[in-house]
Amino acid sequence: TQKAPSVQVYFRHPAEKGKENTFHCYAESFHPPKINITLLKNGIPMENVQQSDLSFKKDWTFERLVYAKVIPDGKAEFACKVEHITLPQPMIYKLDQEY
Ligand SMILES: *[C@@H]1O[C@H](CO)[C@@H](O)[C@H](O)[C@H]1NC(C)=O
């Protein structure tokens, strides 16, 4: 059975302008394990992106965390693009967080 990912985007620490933080995109509960997760800053793929190993949970769905160090400047828009076979088109999840 295929299952669509459930995705959350968030800063690791309370966001403060000019202060180093980590932008997280966490996808869980998806199957099959093949997934593309791209972090975007102002619509442009970010560099220095790291990711956790793909891990699976008891119900055989998978989870993955993708993250990058960022220094929020108060203007930049952070988002996460997710491609998965269950999604007819890539989904963009915007960070909806005031800072
Ligand atoms: C992930 O990206 C690759 C390269 O662009 C593409 O060939 C593949 O179909 C993508 N996978 C998914 C699950 O969308």
The ligand as an SDF file (V2000), in Angstrom:
LIG
                    3D

 14 14  0  0  0  0  0  0  0  0999 V2000
   13.3660   12.2190   -7.5190 C   0  0  0  0  0  0  0  0  0  0  0  0
   14.1410   12.9880   -8.4060 O   0  0  0  0  0  0  0  0  0  0  0  0
   14.6710   12.2320   -9.4860 C   0  0  0  0  0  0  0  0  0  0  0  0
   15.6190   13.1550  -10.2530 C   0  0  0  0  0  0  0  0  0  0  0  0
   15.0080   14.3700  -10.5600 O   0  0  0  0  0  0  0  0  0  0  0  0
   13.5220   11.7230  -10.3380 C   0  0  0  0  0  0  0  0  0  0  0  0
   14.0140   10.9730  -11.4210 O   0  0  0  0  0  0  0  0  0  0  0  0
   12.6280   10.8440   -9.4710 C   0  0  0  0  0  0  0  0  0  0  0  0
   11.5130   10.4240  -10.1990 O   0  0  0  0  0  0  0  0  0  0  0  0
   12.1850   11.5930   -8.2360 C   0  0  0  0  0  0  0  0  0  0  0  0
   11.5020   10.6670   -7.3200 N   0  0  0  0  0  0  0  0  0  0  0  0
   10.2590   10.8520   -6.9320 C   0  0  0  0  0  0  0  0  0  0  0  0
    9.7380    9.8550   -5.9600 C   0  0  0  0  0  0  0  0  0  0  0  0
    9.5500   11.7630   -7.3350 O   0  0  0  0  0  0  0  0  0  0  0  0
  1  2  1  0
  1 10  1  0
  2  3  1  0
  3  4  1  0
  3  6  1  0
  4  5  1  0
  6  7  1  0
  6  8  1  0
  8  9  1  0
  8 10  1  0
 10 11  1  0
 11 12  1  0
 12 13  1  0
 12 14  2  0
M  END
$$$$
